[in-house]
Amino acid sequence: MGRNDDAWAALFQQYQILEQVRERGRFLISAQQIKEYREPRLMTKFDHRVNLPALFRENGLAVLPVSRGDYLISSFEAYHTFEAPSGECQQVSIPLRLQSLLPQFLVSEAIALNCAGASGILSDFLGEEGLVSTVSGRMGSGSFSFGIQTAQGRSRVEVNNAQIEIDAACEGPESLALFEAKRDLAEDFLIRQLYYPYRVWLGRVSKQVRPVFLTFANGVFQLYEYAFADPEDYNALRLVRQKSYVIRTDITRRDLWELLQSVRPEPEPEIPFPQADSLPRLLNLAELLSQGELTREEITEEYAFDVRQTNYYTDAGRYLGLMEKRRENGAVLFRLTERGRAMMAMSYRERMLTAGGAILRHRPFREVFRLRLERDALPDRTEILRIMRSAGLYHVDSEVTLRRRASTVASWCSWLADLC
């Protein structure tokens, strides 16, 4: 259990929160009460379902701020699962004159949003020219109320001067777009991050207000525009449009053949064979570690992982020689290796090829990818399993484990082929 779990367990016991929710449908807790155990900001920031403390997950609870110093706990349907991306990525280029917006320098949500604006992503997605960046940062919500679904049915919530934060806003001739941006790749998001700013600005401008969620990782921008069919219904959001953009790499099929032929194979390391299907998520984790060392708990709490996923993806990073772990005062810490730091400092094109080279040093991936290039299609699962069985994989002792790991081989080789 993490520090948030321990602190919330103590609060639940002290204030009989579960009993109060069962009897009254909700429990109002103050920042002062929370602060008895830990900083409220850390105790209430759950951007994804997986970040919720154990007691919340086990009892179907969520928490919403309702004023500057009060939070409401109930069985809220507070999260929304991202729809699957549709269509192919549209390639974009960063203007050559902008030397400070190189992909390797996109280390924050604010910079990623600036890059999306400079490369034409925002105007293309919103379908408006003449966009102007306007409001951003923290501000008060004013007063409004809304209905929200709970396990006991519809519930009414009153908000009075809660704190909201807007990552960016772009105003055009017809609309005001409000952006929530994340540098992680998650399965869902907290609707409040779009809904509260939407309600605030709906009452302040006469133009259409357009809530947009933007994720950026590994050179790929995913944008989701939502609308609320009923402005007073927290759960009435629907997807209006979704589009993906990728920074142009100009990697060719010939580049991939040359990479395959030039990389020197390495023996299989004594590290668990990867079970981490999303190579973009792994590279995204490397982006976060390029900013500094993180503990296992910090990766789990701050990124959209649970502990099991943290172990899978850090093991995968270690397998590729990009990450390493150490122990200090009982904590497990992760950082980039020299190879990982060098890769993250490269241009985007070279970073992708270097990541590909780290994969192709390993025989199972190397042989499967060679077949992928020769045939213009991945080999079937039976052939991938045959290749893996002959590779002497570390601690892959059962057929069930082997089959699970085969999906990672297929996924990483597909990612690599898609670079061109």
LUMVEXPA-883718 format. One line per 5 residues: number of its first residue (from 1); their letters; for each residue x, y, z of C-alpha. Coordinates in Angstrom, 2 decimals, always signed. Layout:
! residues N
NUM	A	X,Y,Z; ...
//
This chain:
! residues 420
1	MGRND	+0.00,+0.00,+0.00; +1.14,+3.56,-0.74; +1.06,+6.62,+1.50; -2.31,+7.72,+0.11; -3.80,+4.30,+0.90
6	DAWAA	-2.52,+4.43,+4.47; -3.73,+7.98,+5.04; -7.18,+7.34,+3.58; -7.53,+4.14,+5.58; -6.95,+6.18,+8.74
11	LFQQY	-9.44,+8.86,+7.64; -12.09,+6.27,+6.74; -11.74,+4.75,+10.18; -11.66,+8.05,+12.10; -14.72,+9.57,+10.38
16	QILEQ	-16.59,+6.34,+9.57; -16.73,+7.44,+5.94; -18.05,+4.17,+4.49; -20.88,+4.10,+6.99; -21.76,+7.73,+6.24
21	VRERG	-21.81,+7.11,+2.48; -24.03,+4.06,+2.92; -26.48,+5.96,+5.12; -26.51,+9.37,+3.40; -25.10,+8.64,-0.04
26	RFLIS	-22.16,+11.01,+0.44; -19.60,+12.35,+2.89; -18.22,+15.90,+2.97; -14.62,+16.11,+4.14; -12.56,+19.26,+4.61
31	AQQIK	-9.01,+19.93,+3.51; -8.20,+20.56,+7.18; -9.36,+17.06,+8.12; -7.37,+15.50,+5.28; -4.28,+17.50,+6.26
36	EYREP	-4.17,+15.68,+9.59; -2.59,+12.81,+7.65; -1.22,+14.20,+4.38; -1.24,+17.18,+2.03; -4.80,+17.44,+0.53
41	RLMTK	-3.46,+18.14,-2.97; -1.71,+14.75,-2.97; -4.62,+13.00,-1.29; -7.29,+14.07,-3.79; -5.50,+14.08,-7.17
46	FDHRV	-6.80,+10.94,-8.89; -6.72,+11.73,-12.62; -7.47,+8.10,-13.57; -9.40,+5.26,-11.95; -6.21,+3.31,-11.41
51	NLPAL	-4.87,+6.14,-9.22; -7.70,+5.80,-6.69; -6.74,+4.48,-3.23; -7.70,+0.88,-2.50; -10.67,+1.80,-0.28
56	FRENG	-12.14,+3.94,-3.04; -11.67,+1.28,-5.74; -13.01,-1.54,-3.57; -16.16,+0.42,-2.67; -16.80,+2.16,-5.99
61	LAVLP	-16.11,+5.64,-4.62; -14.68,+8.84,-6.07; -14.01,+12.33,-4.76; -14.88,+15.75,-6.21; -13.93,+19.23,-4.95
66	VSRGD	-16.96,+21.40,-4.14; -15.28,+24.49,-2.67; -11.82,+25.86,-2.01; -11.50,+23.63,+1.06; -14.12,+20.87,+0.86
71	YLISS	-14.41,+17.57,-0.99; -17.40,+15.30,-1.55; -17.00,+11.51,-1.44; -19.67,+9.33,-3.01; -20.16,+6.48,-5.48
76	FEAYH	-19.84,+8.98,-8.34; -19.49,+7.86,-11.94; -16.63,+10.32,-12.20; -14.48,+8.87,-14.99; -14.82,+8.32,-18.73
81	TFEAP	-12.97,+5.71,-20.78; -11.19,+7.06,-23.83; -12.65,+5.91,-27.13; -10.29,+3.94,-29.36; -8.37,+6.19,-31.78
86	SGECQ	-9.91,+6.19,-35.25; -8.15,+6.56,-38.57; -4.46,+6.88,-39.33; -2.12,+9.44,-37.79; -1.75,+12.63,-39.80
91	QVSIP	+1.89,+13.62,-40.14; +2.88,+17.14,-39.10; +6.12,+19.10,-39.09; +7.42,+21.60,-36.58; +8.46,+24.80,-38.41
96	LRLQS	+12.22,+24.67,-39.00; +12.71,+28.19,-37.67; +11.58,+27.09,-34.19; +14.69,+25.65,-32.55; +13.19,+25.50,-29.05
101	LLPQF	+10.28,+23.22,-30.03; +12.28,+20.18,-31.08; +10.53,+16.91,-30.10; +13.22,+16.00,-27.56; +12.42,+19.23,-25.68
106	LVSEA	+8.65,+18.63,-25.30; +8.96,+17.89,-21.59; +5.74,+19.46,-20.27; +2.08,+19.77,-21.14; +2.50,+23.51,-21.77
111	IALNC	+5.33,+23.01,-24.25; +3.45,+20.18,-26.00; +0.43,+22.49,-26.40; +2.67,+25.20,-27.86; +4.06,+22.64,-30.29
116	AGASG	+0.55,+21.56,-31.28; -0.27,+25.17,-32.03; +2.92,+25.89,-33.96; +2.65,+22.75,-36.11; -0.94,+23.50,-37.13
121	ILSDF	-2.52,+20.68,-35.13; -4.90,+22.89,-33.16; -6.23,+24.87,-36.12; -6.65,+21.69,-38.18; -8.46,+19.85,-35.39
126	LGEEG	-10.71,+22.73,-34.41; -11.36,+23.77,-38.02; -10.77,+27.44,-37.24; -8.10,+29.91,-38.34; -6.95,+32.91,-36.38
131	LVSTV	-6.81,+31.10,-33.06; -5.54,+33.14,-30.13; -4.25,+31.68,-26.87; -6.22,+33.21,-24.02; -6.86,+31.97,-20.47
136	SGRMG	-4.80,+29.37,-18.62; -3.76,+28.43,-15.12; -5.65,+28.20,-11.84; -8.81,+30.15,-11.10; -11.99,+30.00,-9.04
141	SGSFS	-15.02,+28.16,-10.35; -17.71,+30.55,-9.15; -21.00,+28.83,-8.23; -22.89,+26.21,-10.22; -24.65,+22.91,-9.64
146	FGIQT	-24.99,+19.71,-11.62; -26.46,+16.24,-11.62; -24.22,+13.19,-11.53; -24.86,+9.47,-11.59; -24.06,+7.41,-8.48
151	AQGRS	-24.62,+3.81,-7.48; -27.77,+4.99,-5.64; -29.09,+6.95,-8.65; -28.91,+10.62,-9.63; -27.36,+13.03,-7.14
156	RVEVN	-27.15,+16.83,-7.08; -23.83,+18.55,-6.36; -23.37,+22.21,-5.48; -20.02,+23.82,-6.31; -18.99,+27.12,-4.75
161	NAQIE	-15.61,+28.61,-5.68; -13.71,+25.37,-6.09; -10.30,+25.67,-7.71; -10.09,+24.78,-11.39; -7.12,+24.65,-13.72
166	IDAAC	-7.06,+25.17,-17.48; -3.96,+24.00,-19.34; -4.71,+26.18,-22.36; -7.55,+27.92,-24.15; -7.74,+28.90,-27.80
171	EGPES	-10.36,+31.35,-28.96; -11.34,+31.63,-32.60; -14.06,+33.54,-34.45; -16.72,+30.95,-33.58; -15.65,+29.16,-30.42
176	LALFE	-13.55,+28.91,-27.28; -11.67,+25.61,-26.94; -10.58,+24.61,-23.42; -7.73,+22.10,-23.26; -6.78,+19.50,-20.69
181	AKRDL	-3.37,+18.07,-21.62; -1.50,+15.04,-20.33; +1.90,+13.58,-21.12; +0.82,+10.08,-20.12; -1.14,+7.46,-22.01
186	AEDFL	-4.11,+6.35,-19.95; -7.28,+4.34,-20.49; -9.59,+6.93,-18.95; -9.78,+10.43,-17.50; -11.55,+12.35,-14.75
191	IRQLY	-14.52,+14.12,-16.36; -14.21,+16.97,-13.87; -11.04,+18.14,-15.63; -13.18,+19.04,-18.65; -16.54,+19.68,-17.00
196	YPYRV	-15.68,+22.28,-14.35; -13.85,+24.64,-16.78; -16.65,+24.08,-19.32; -19.31,+25.16,-16.81; -17.30,+28.22,-15.75
201	WLGRV	-16.75,+29.55,-19.26; -20.18,+28.57,-20.55; -21.52,+31.38,-18.39; -18.85,+33.88,-19.40; -18.80,+33.81,-23.22
206	SKQVR	-21.49,+33.77,-25.89; -19.43,+31.58,-28.25; -19.53,+27.78,-28.34; -17.37,+26.28,-25.57; -15.47,+23.18,-26.74
211	PVFLT	-13.81,+20.89,-24.14; -10.79,+19.12,-25.66; -8.53,+16.48,-24.14; -5.01,+16.26,-25.61; -2.46,+13.58,-24.86
216	FANGV	+1.13,+13.74,-26.04; +3.71,+10.99,-25.87; +6.55,+9.82,-28.06; +5.85,+12.30,-30.85; +2.16,+11.42,-31.11
221	FQLYE	-0.68,+13.83,-30.31; -4.15,+12.40,-29.63; -7.00,+14.93,-29.50; -10.55,+14.24,-28.30; -13.27,+16.87,-28.47
226	YAFAD	-16.31,+16.30,-26.26; -19.68,+18.00,-25.86; -22.15,+17.89,-22.96; -25.64,+17.23,-24.33; -27.05,+18.71,-21.12
231	PEDYN	-24.76,+21.36,-19.57; -26.08,+20.52,-16.09; -25.38,+16.79,-16.44; -21.82,+15.75,-15.51; -22.24,+12.40,-17.29
236	ALRLV	-23.79,+13.76,-20.51; -20.52,+14.01,-22.41; -20.24,+12.51,-25.88; -17.33,+12.36,-28.29; -17.61,+14.89,-31.11
241	RQKSY	-14.38,+14.09,-32.93; -11.06,+12.35,-32.42; -7.88,+12.69,-34.44; -4.26,+11.63,-34.14; -1.16,+13.48,-35.32
246	VIRTD	+2.46,+12.37,-35.41; +5.64,+14.39,-35.86; +7.14,+13.48,-39.21; +10.21,+11.21,-39.04; +10.89,+10.45,-42.73
251	ITRRD	+11.98,+6.94,-41.73; +11.89,+4.63,-44.74; +11.68,+0.90,-45.22; +15.32,+0.97,-46.32; +16.24,+2.60,-42.98
256	LWELL	+14.62,-0.31,-41.14; +16.45,-2.91,-43.24; +19.75,-1.12,-42.57; +18.93,-0.96,-38.87; +18.23,-4.70,-38.78
261	QSVRP	+21.53,-5.47,-40.49; +23.66,-3.06,-38.47; +22.53,-3.81,-34.92; +24.70,-6.34,-33.09; +22.70,-9.07,-31.28
266	EPEPE	+23.09,-9.43,-27.51; +22.58,-12.44,-25.22; +19.24,-12.54,-23.41; +19.61,-10.68,-20.08; +18.64,-12.16,-16.73
271	IPFPQ	+15.65,-9.84,-16.62; +12.02,-10.94,-17.08; +11.08,-11.09,-20.76; +8.77,-8.12,-21.51; +5.05,-8.24,-20.92
276	ADSLP	+4.37,-4.63,-21.87; +2.48,-4.48,-25.15; +2.49,-0.70,-25.63; +5.90,+0.47,-26.81; +4.63,+4.10,-26.85
281	RLLNL	+3.82,+3.82,-23.13; +7.30,+2.47,-22.46; +8.90,+5.36,-24.34; +6.57,+7.75,-22.54; +7.87,+6.40,-19.23
286	AELLS	+11.41,+7.02,-20.51; +10.37,+10.61,-21.25; +9.23,+11.03,-17.65; +12.43,+9.46,-16.26; +14.50,+11.82,-18.42
291	QGELT	+13.37,+14.52,-15.97; +14.81,+12.62,-12.99; +14.77,+9.47,-10.90; +11.41,+8.17,-9.68; +10.44,+5.63,-7.06
296	REEIT	+8.15,+2.73,-7.90; +5.44,+4.42,-5.83; +5.88,+7.74,-7.68; +5.58,+6.05,-11.06; +2.45,+4.23,-9.88
301	EEYAF	+0.85,+7.31,-8.31; +1.79,+9.93,-10.88; +1.51,+7.88,-14.04; -1.55,+5.96,-15.25; -0.32,+2.61,-13.90
306	DVRQT	-1.11,+0.19,-11.16; +1.76,-1.52,-9.32; +1.65,-4.56,-11.60; +1.92,-2.38,-14.72; +4.74,-0.39,-13.14
311	NYYTD	+6.68,-3.61,-12.69; +5.96,-4.78,-16.24; +7.04,-1.54,-17.90; +10.10,-0.87,-15.76; +11.21,-4.47,-16.35
316	AGRYL	+10.73,-3.90,-20.09; +12.84,-0.74,-19.90; +15.55,-2.67,-18.07; +15.36,-5.49,-20.63; +16.09,-2.97,-23.41
321	GLMEK	+18.96,-1.45,-21.45; +17.21,+1.93,-21.19; +16.39,+1.89,-17.46; +17.95,+0.62,-14.28; +16.75,+0.21,-10.72
326	RRENG	+18.38,+0.56,-7.35; +17.34,+0.42,-3.72; +17.77,+3.16,-1.15; +16.38,+3.13,+2.40; +13.90,+0.43,+1.48
331	AVLFR	+12.61,+2.25,-1.62; +12.96,+0.96,-5.17; +14.07,+3.72,-7.55; +14.28,+3.84,-11.35; +16.37,+6.00,-13.64
336	LTERG	+17.59,+6.03,-17.21; +20.83,+4.27,-18.06; +23.54,+6.04,-20.01; +22.04,+4.46,-23.15; +18.59,+5.70,-22.18
341	RAMMA	+19.79,+9.25,-21.47; +21.65,+9.38,-24.77; +18.54,+8.18,-26.64; +16.27,+10.77,-25.04; +18.68,+13.58,-26.03
346	MSYRE	+18.52,+12.63,-29.72; +16.38,+14.11,-32.45; +12.97,+12.48,-32.75; +13.95,+10.48,-35.85; +17.15,+9.17,-34.29
351	RMLTA	+15.36,+8.43,-31.03; +12.88,+6.18,-32.83; +15.65,+4.34,-34.69; +17.67,+3.95,-31.49; +14.64,+2.51,-29.69
356	GGAIL	+14.21,+0.14,-32.61; +17.86,-0.87,-32.35; +17.44,-1.63,-28.63; +14.57,-3.98,-29.54; +16.41,-5.68,-32.41
361	RHRPF	+19.39,-6.59,-30.22; +17.19,-9.38,-28.89; +16.82,-12.53,-30.97; +13.04,-13.12,-30.67; +12.24,-9.59,-31.86
366	REVFR	+15.00,-9.63,-34.46; +13.80,-12.82,-36.15; +10.11,-11.88,-36.03; +10.83,-8.42,-37.43; +12.95,-9.85,-40.25
371	LRLER	+9.97,-11.98,-41.29; +7.70,-8.94,-40.99; +9.84,-6.98,-43.44; +10.22,-9.91,-45.84; +6.52,-10.74,-45.97
376	DALPD	+4.91,-7.34,-45.37; +2.94,-9.08,-42.62; +3.63,-10.41,-39.15; +4.20,-14.15,-38.85; +1.33,-15.93,-37.15
381	RTEIL	+1.27,-16.68,-33.43; +2.47,-20.28,-33.94; +5.62,-19.10,-35.71; +6.28,-16.38,-33.14; +6.01,-18.97,-30.35
386	RIMRS	+8.43,-21.28,-32.19; +10.99,-18.49,-32.45; +10.58,-17.62,-28.77; +10.94,-21.23,-27.61; +14.31,-21.49,-29.34
391	AGLYH	+15.67,-18.25,-27.86; +16.37,-19.40,-24.29; +14.23,-16.75,-22.62; +14.88,-15.95,-18.96; +12.23,-17.23,-16.52
396	VDSEV	+9.61,-18.05,-19.16; +8.82,-21.49,-17.84; +5.26,-22.20,-18.92; +3.32,-22.23,-22.16; +0.78,-19.78,-20.70
401	TLRRR	+3.53,-17.27,-19.87; +5.10,-17.76,-23.30; +1.80,-16.99,-25.04; +1.29,-13.82,-23.00; +4.78,-12.62,-23.87
406	ASTVA	+4.19,-13.36,-27.57; +1.70,-10.51,-27.74; +4.49,-8.11,-26.73; +6.74,-9.44,-29.49; +3.99,-8.95,-32.07
411	SWCSW	+3.10,-5.49,-30.76; +6.66,-4.14,-30.67; +7.47,-5.47,-34.15; +4.29,-3.88,-35.50; +5.23,-0.57,-33.90
416	LADLC	+8.68,-0.73,-35.47; +7.29,-1.54,-38.93; +4.82,+1.35,-38.64; +7.66,+3.86,-38.26; +7.92,+3.99,-42.05
//
